[in-house]
Amino acid sequence: MAMLKSRLNQKGIAGVIEVIIIAVVIGALGFVVWRVIRSNSNTSSKSGNSQSSLPPEVASDMPKCSSEPIFNNIPMELSDFRAFRPLGFVNVPIHIFGAKHSNFAINLPNEHVSGKRVEFPADVTVTNITSTVSASGSGYQITFYPCREFKSYLFHLGTISDQLKSEYDKSSPKCQDFTFDASGKITKCEANTKVKVKSGDLAGTSDSFGGVDWGAVDYRVTAEYANPDRYDGDYPHYTSPVLYLRQDLKNKMLSKMGSFDGQVMRTAEPRVGALAQDKSGTAQGNWFMGVKSFKNTQDFSPFLALIHDYVDPIQPIFSMGSSVKGLNKGIYSFRVESSGLNNRDFSTVKRDGQVYCYDAWASGLSAGHSPLTTTSGVILLQMPTDKTLQVEYQNGSCGTNRTITANATTFDR
């Protein structure tokens, strides 16, 4: 623990966030084009069972998913990563909402170990290979299907196998340029493929960023959100790949669930983390700005999430974007009070005409060892309707009655 704090102090919170953001930006680009395709080709659905609701790359010869475990191999050796991050971790401003995937955490912010072997977790069909190139480095992302109604992916690969590289090269990848403040111009080249590989085959090796992302989308299950229409077609179906491992392997991975540095393990259920934290009619969960949503933007920095820490779900988290005047982007946390209008848990904030005030700010690191942002003032919350939330920063403390003013920002669902 002392070594971790020393490293964080040497790097500084800004430096830690910069390293994390660069890695996340590159990984996030893997779904840029895919989100547009899914949003335009799918209507909102409560069921993922019908063939018509599946992505266009699903081939008719793919086997139908069964109730048996899907994965019979862990993609990385347990000794090659510090921890497996649960669903729902945040990295402002890219992951304002909790992350949809987990992560084989390999490097601390000052470390750049690469070349760890990454394998396929089952017999699968690789349907997409994406490369990214930026001033910060280059890498690959792989999307694959073990069966018809289930998609999985591995991001942050520094290299891919010779077989995959050959398929990528001959498929005439389509390239696009993107510009992000965190890392400048990024060139993304995407190749649609149909490569069949076996469980345990080499997928590639890890890059030198924080670690390798492993995500899963199960079209047979649907999570509940306060307004499903604000999300792309895949979003309600994201889940943890650990749930689909053979039981003995699942137990091994559950023992690795924790903070990115491996210092704090998640013991709360569900052990794999929680992505869908919306509680309709309360302030808890994801909040959007105007017409912007997952269907029409890749810039999530204006959004806001009032959720709980990915390692210790007792700790409340303001995942703050750029929309509230006077507040810096970042992760804010506080000491929860069980009564009154000050420092209440988000699930107790409702459309009741009251203004809720927050000032008991925590500092240092969150329970999941994310750097916390603090402020000398207060954050005010009020819900005019079940689907709108007013948020305002004011100077001072919560000792006196507060009112929302015209400076407040209105978020919606």
C-alpha positions in Angstrom: 0.0 0.0 0.0 2.8 2.4 0.9 4.5 1.7 -2.5 1.2 2.4 -4.3 0.7 5.7 -2.5 4.2 6.7 -3.2 3.8 6.1 -6.9 0.5 8.0 -7.0 2.1 10.9 -5.2 5.0 11.0 -7.6 2.8 10.8 -10.7 0.2 13.1 -9.3 -3.6 12.7 -9.7 -3.6 14.5 -13.0 -0.9 12.2 -14.4 -2.7 9.1 -13.3 -5.9 10.2 -14.9 -4.0 11.1 -18.1 -2.5 7.7 -18.4 -5.8 6.0 -17.8 -7.7 8.2 -20.2 -5.3 7.6 -23.1 -5.7 3.8 -22.7 -9.5 4.0 -22.3 -9.9 6.4 -25.4 -8.1 3.9 -27.6 -10.1 1.0 -26.3 -13.4 2.9 -26.6 -12.9 3.4 -30.3 -13.6 -0.2 -30.9 -17.4 0.4 -30.8 -17.6 3.8 -32.5 -18.7 2.5 -35.9 -20.5 -0.5 -34.3 -22.7 1.8 -32.1 -23.9 3.7 -35.2 -24.7 0.5 -37.0 -26.6 -1.0 -34.1 -28.5 2.2 -33.3 -29.7 2.6 -36.9 -30.5 -1.0 -37.6 -32.2 -1.9 -34.3 -35.3 -0.7 -32.6 -35.6 -0.8 -28.8 -36.5 -4.3 -27.6 -37.2 -5.9 -24.3 -36.1 -9.3 -25.6 -32.8 -10.4 -27.1 -34.0 -13.8 -28.1 -35.2 -13.2 -31.7 -32.8 -13.6 -34.6 -34.0 -10.2 -36.0 -32.6 -8.4 -33.0 -29.1 -9.9 -33.4 -26.2 -8.0 -35.0 -25.8 -8.3 -38.8 -22.4 -10.2 -38.4 -24.1 -13.2 -36.8 -23.9 -16.0 -39.3 -26.5 -18.7 -39.7 -23.9 -21.5 -39.1 -23.1 -20.2 -35.6 -24.4 -22.6 -33.0 -27.3 -21.5 -30.8 -26.3 -20.7 -27.2 -27.3 -23.3 -24.6 -27.6 -23.2 -20.8 -24.1 -24.8 -20.4 -21.0 -22.6 -19.5 -19.8 -20.8 -22.6 -16.2 -20.3 -21.7 -13.8 -23.2 -20.7 -10.6 -21.2 -20.6 -9.4 -18.0 -18.8 -7.8 -15.7 -21.4 -4.8 -14.9 -19.2 -2.7 -16.7 -16.6 -3.7 -15.8 -13.1 -0.2 -14.8 -12.3 0.0 -12.4 -15.2 -2.5 -9.8 -13.9 -2.9 -8.1 -10.5 -6.7 -8.2 -10.4 -9.8 -8.4 -12.6 -11.7 -5.2 -12.3 -15.5 -5.7 -11.8 -18.1 -4.0 -14.0 -18.9 -0.4 -13.3 -15.5 1.3 -12.7 -15.3 4.9 -13.9 -12.6 6.9 -15.7 -13.7 10.5 -16.3 -14.3 11.8 -18.9 -14.5 8.6 -21.1 -16.3 6.3 -18.6 -18.6 8.8 -17.0 -21.0 5.9 -16.6 -19.7 2.7 -15.1 -17.6 0.7 -17.6 -19.5 -2.0 -19.5 -16.5 -4.4 -19.4 -14.0 -5.7 -16.9 -10.3 -5.6 -17.2 -7.2 -7.8 -16.6 -5.3 -5.2 -14.6 -1.6 -5.5 -15.3 0.2 -2.2 -14.9 0.2 0.5 -12.3 0.3 4.0 -13.8 4.1 4.2 -13.8 4.6 0.7 -15.3 4.6 -0.3 -19.0 4.9 -4.1 -19.0 3.6 -5.7 -22.3 3.7 -9.0 -24.1 1.6 -11.1 -21.8 -0.1 -14.0 -23.6 -3.8 -13.6 -24.2 -5.9 -16.7 -25.4 -9.4 -17.3 -26.6 -11.7 -18.5 -23.9 -13.7 -20.9 -26.1 -14.1 -22.1 -29.6 -15.3 -18.9 -31.3 -15.7 -17.1 -34.6 -13.8 -13.9 -34.8 -16.1 -11.4 -36.6 -14.1 -8.1 -36.3 -10.5 -7.1 -35.9 -9.7 -3.4 -35.3 -6.4 -1.7 -35.2 -5.7 1.7 -33.6 -2.7 4.0 -34.1 -1.9 7.2 -32.2 1.0 9.1 -30.8 0.7 7.1 -27.7 1.1 3.7 -29.4 -0.8 1.2 -31.5 -2.8 -1.9 -30.7 -5.7 -4.2 -31.6 -9.2 -5.1 -30.6 -10.9 -8.4 -31.3 -14.7 -9.2 -31.3 -15.9 -12.8 -31.4 -18.9 -15.1 -31.0 -18.8 -18.4 -29.2 -22.5 -18.9 -30.1 -25.2 -17.0 -31.9 -26.7 -14.9 -29.1 -23.5 -14.1 -27.3 -20.7 -11.6 -28.2 -17.4 -11.1 -26.5 -14.3 -9.0 -27.0 -10.7 -8.4 -26.0 -9.3 -4.9 -26.2 -5.8 -3.4 -25.6 -3.9 -6.1 -27.4 -0.4 -4.9 -28.4 -0.1 -7.7 -31.0 -2.4 -10.4 -32.5 -1.7 -13.9 -33.7 -0.2 -14.5 -37.1 -3.4 -16.1 -38.2 -5.5 -13.1 -37.2 -3.0 -10.6 -38.6 -3.1 -12.5 -42.0 -6.9 -12.4 -42.0 -6.9 -8.7 -41.1 -4.4 -7.7 -43.8 -6.2 -9.5 -46.6 -9.7 -8.2 -45.7 -9.0 -4.6 -46.9 -9.6 -2.8 -43.5 -11.6 0.4 -43.6 -9.9 3.3 -41.8 -11.1 6.5 -40.1 -9.4 9.3 -38.2 -10.6 10.6 -34.8 -9.3 13.4 -32.6 -9.5 13.3 -28.8 -8.0 15.8 -26.4 -6.4 13.1 -24.3 -4.3 11.6 -27.1 -4.6 13.7 -30.3 -5.4 12.0 -33.6 -6.2 8.3 -33.6 -6.5 6.3 -36.7 -8.8 3.3 -36.5 -8.9 0.6 -39.1 -11.6 -2.0 -39.0 -11.8 -5.4 -40.7 -14.9 -7.7 -40.7 -13.8 -11.3 -40.7 -15.0 -14.9 -40.2 -12.1 -16.7 -38.6 -12.8 -19.8 -36.6 -10.3 -20.5 -33.7 -10.1 -23.0 -30.8 -10.2 -22.5 -27.1 -6.7 -21.8 -25.9 -5.5 -20.5 -29.3 -3.4 -17.4 -29.2 -5.4 -14.2 -29.6 -2.5 -11.9 -29.0 -0.4 -10.2 -26.3 -1.1 -7.4 -23.9 -0.1 -3.8 -24.7 1.8 -1.5 -22.4 -1.2 0.4 -21.0 -3.2 -0.6 -17.8 -4.3 -4.0 -18.9 -6.5 -6.1 -21.3 -10.3 -5.5 -21.4 -12.6 -8.5 -21.5 -16.3 -7.8 -22.2 -19.5 -9.7 -23.0 -22.9 -9.1 -24.5 -25.6 -11.6 -23.9 -28.6 -10.9 -26.2 -30.7 -13.4 -24.1 -30.8 -11.1 -21.0 -31.8 -7.5 -20.7 -30.9 -5.1 -17.8 -33.4 -2.4 -16.7 -32.6 1.3 -17.2 -34.8 4.3 -16.4 -35.0 5.1 -20.1 -33.8 2.4 -22.4 -34.3 4.6 -25.4 -31.2 6.6 -24.5 -28.9 3.6 -25.1 -27.6 1.8 -28.2 -28.8 -1.7 -29.1 -26.1 -3.6 -27.2 -26.1 -1.6 -23.9 -28.9 -3.3 -22.1 -27.3 -6.7 -22.8 -23.8 -6.1 -21.4 -22.8 -8.6 -18.7 -19.7 -10.0 -17.1 -17.8 -12.8 -19.0 -16.9 -14.4 -15.6 -20.5 -15.5 -15.2 -20.2 -17.7 -18.3 -17.0 -19.5 -17.2 -16.9 -23.2 -16.2 -17.5 -23.3 -12.4 -14.0 -24.1 -11.3 -12.6 -21.3 -13.5 -15.3 -18.9 -12.3 -14.2 -19.5 -8.7 -10.6 -18.6 -9.6 -11.7 -15.4 -11.3 -14.0 -14.3 -8.5 -11.0 -14.5 -6.2 -9.2 -11.9 -8.4 -12.1 -9.4 -8.4 -10.9 -6.1 -7.1 -9.2 -2.7 -7.6 -6.8 -2.2 -10.5 -3.8 -2.5 -8.2 -5.0 -5.7 -6.6 -5.0 -4.1 -3.1 -8.7 -4.3 -2.4 -11.0 -7.2 -3.3 -14.7 -6.9 -4.0 -16.6 -9.1 -1.5 -20.1 -7.7 -2.1 -22.6 -9.4 -4.3 -22.7 -9.5 -7.2 -19.0 -10.2 -7.1 -18.6 -9.4 -10.8 -19.8 -5.8 -10.2 -22.9 -3.9 -11.2 -23.4 -1.9 -14.4 -27.1 -1.1 -14.4 -27.5 1.1 -11.3 -30.5 3.2 -12.3 -33.3 3.4 -9.8 -36.3 4.9 -11.5 -37.9 7.8 -9.7 -34.7 8.6 -7.7 -31.4 10.4 -8.4 -29.4 7.2 -8.5 -28.0 6.1 -11.9 -27.1 7.6 -15.3 -28.1 11.1 -16.4 -27.9 12.6 -19.9 -27.8 16.1 -21.4 -30.6 17.3 -23.8 -30.9 15.1 -26.9 -27.4 13.6 -26.4 -27.4 9.9 -25.8 -25.4 6.7 -26.5 -27.2 6.6 -29.9 -25.9 9.8 -31.3 -22.6 10.9 -29.6 -19.2 9.5 -28.6 -18.5 12.5 -26.3 -19.8 11.4 -22.9 -18.1 14.2 -21.0 -21.3 16.3 -20.5 -23.0 13.4 -18.7 -23.3 12.6 -15.0 -23.6 9.4 -13.0 -24.7 9.1 -9.4 -23.6 5.5 -8.7 -21.5 3.5 -6.3 -17.9 2.3 -6.2 -17.0 -0.7 -8.3 -15.2 -2.4 -5.4 -17.2 -1.3 -2.4 -20.8 -0.6 -3.5 -21.5 1.1 -0.1 -19.4 4.1 -1.2 -21.4 6.7 -3.3 -19.7 8.3 -6.3 -20.5 11.5 -8.2 -19.0 10.7 -11.6 -18.9 14.3 -12.8 -18.5 15.4 -16.3 -18.1 19.0 -17.6 -21.7 20.3 -17.4 -22.0 21.7 -13.9 -20.7 25.3 -13.5 -17.9 25.7 -11.0 -17.1 22.0 -10.7 -14.1 20.2 -12.2 -14.6 16.9 -14.0 -13.7 14.0 -11.7 -14.9 11.5 -9.1 -16.4 12.9 -5.9 -17.4 10.9 -2.9 -18.8 11.7 0.5 -19.8 10.4 4.0 -23.5 9.2 3.8 -26.0 10.5 6.3 -29.0 8.3 7.1 -31.6 11.1 7.7 -32.2 14.7 6.8 -31.4 16.5 3.5 -27.6 16.5 3.7 -25.3 13.9 2.2 -28.0 11.4 1.6 -27.5 8.3 -0.6 -28.7 8.9 -4.2 -31.5 6.3 -3.9 -33.2 8.5 -1.3 -33.3 11.6 -3.5 -36.7 11.8 -5.1 -39.2 14.3 -6.6 -40.4 15.6 -3.3 -39.7 19.4 -3.7 -36.7 19.2 -1.4 -33.1 20.4 -2.2 -30.5 17.9 -1.1 -27.0 19.2 -0.2 -23.6 17.5 -0.2 -20.4 18.7 1.5 -18.9 15.8 3.5 -16.3 15.3 0.9 -13.8 12.4 1.0 -10.3 12.9 -0.3 -7.4 10.7 -1.5 -8.5 7.4 -3.1 -11.9 5.9 -3.5 -12.6 2.4 -2.1 -11.6 1.1 -5.6 -8.4 3.2 -5.5 -9.5 5.8 -8.0 -8.2 9.3 -7.4 -10.9 11.5 -5.8 -11.7 15.1 -6.7 -12.8 17.5 -3.9 -14.3 20.9 -3.7 -14.6 23.5 -0.9 -18.3 24.1 -1.7 -21.5 22.2 -1.9 -23.3 20.2 -4.6 -27.1 20.6 -4.6 -29.6 18.1 -6.1 -33.3 18.5 -6.8 -35.6 16.4 -8.9 -38.4 18.6 -10.5 -39.8 15.4 -12.2 -39.1 11.7 -12.1 -36.9 12.0 -15.1 -35.1 15.4 -14.6 -32.4 16.3 -12.1 -31.1 19.8 -11.3 -27.5 20.0 -10.1 -25.8 23.1 -8.9 -22.5 24.1 -7.2 -22.5 26.8 -4.6 -19.9 28.1 -2.1 -20.0 27.4 1.6 -21.4 24.4 3.5 -24.7 22.6 4.1 -25.3 24.3 7.4 -28.1 26.6 6.1 -31.1 26.0 3.9 -30.3 26.0 0.2 -32.3 26.8 -2.9 -31.6 25.9 -6.5 -30.9 29.0 -8.7 -30.8 29.7 -12.4 -27.1 28.5 -12.4 -28.2 24.9 -12.0 -27.7 22.4 -14.8 -30.6 20.2 -15.8 -29.9 16.6 -16.6 -32.5 14.1 -17.9 -33.2 10.5 -18.6 
